[in-house]
Amino acid sequence: METIASAGAGFYAAAEEAAKTLYIRALKDVPRDVRAALEAAHVRETHERARKILGLVVRNVQIADERRVLVCQDTGMPIFYVGLGTRLHVDGARLAEAIRRGTERATREHPLRSSICHPVTRENPQTNAGRGVPIIRWEFLQGADYVEILCVPKGSGSENMSFLRMLAPADGVDGIRRFVLECVVEAGANPCPPCIVGVGIGGSADECMALAKRASIRRIGTKNADPTIAALEDELFTAVNALGIGPQGIGGDTTALAVHIEHAYTHITQNPVAVNMQCWRGLRAHARLGADGRTEVAT
């Protein structure tokens, strides 16, 4: 019989501290794969002005490292992907509350600018939290005896460039290609290119948007496991960069650092497609928590 461990009291205190640490870290430390992609784009860029902009972006990251400051002033919308191991019993409500407290502590103790407000009154509680925020996406890790927390502070410039279209099956792959390219053109300089373009295909309308968001935070250099989808990723990456929008929209070879697709099966009479942009920062930070609260923050 499979052994199921239970998270102890120290686990929830550790989860709160991890949420605080990850939120701050994600805003300060550009992931290694994103750094490598930016540096490679800088080397291969053939347009002089675009190469200069990419050089400034790379230098921006270096200065943030040297001074231990935020890479950008936008503290974003705090989103947490929480992977629950199936061999660890966790109180989900208690874990969600710990993540909320960690988000509020990061805002007060760092301190961070609070970007979260009421959608109608625009009242800002100065905590980067509120009804429905931080956003928590629950996932499951088969056979794991730990919890993984991935923090993604999603900036408004890129998040505002989100798109959904309910295509008909008859639109086919050409319809998917056309819609993605239209979205990138419409977004232009707004999401701070070069971007990671996340594409969702299939599912329902809401699931398709969630797939696009998940695709936008996938590690650069990874491929969709489905060879048909992976080939479409490569094709779209080439097509997006051929648009010539370039870094910060000034023209050039580098409009996207990557195009990632996540997909799900869908209804026979529909084919939803969504696009979610991630700015050049590619913000994310990750930690793993054991039942005793022992925490490993990924470097």
Secondary structure, DSSP 8 states (H G I E B T S, - for coil): ----EE--HHHHHHHHHHHHHHHHHHHH---HHHHHHHHHHHHH--SHHHHHHHHHHHHHHHHHHHHT--SSS---EEEEEEEEETTEE--HHHHHHHHHHHHHHHHHHTT-------TTT----SSS-BTTBSEEEEEEETT-SEEEEEEEEE-HHHHTSEEEEEE-GGGHHHHHHHHHHHHHHHHTTTT-SSEEEEEEESS-HHHHHHHHHHHHTS-TT---SSHHHHHHHHHHHHHHHTT---GGGS-SS-SEEEEEEEE----TT-EEEEEEEE-TT---EEEEEETT--EEE--
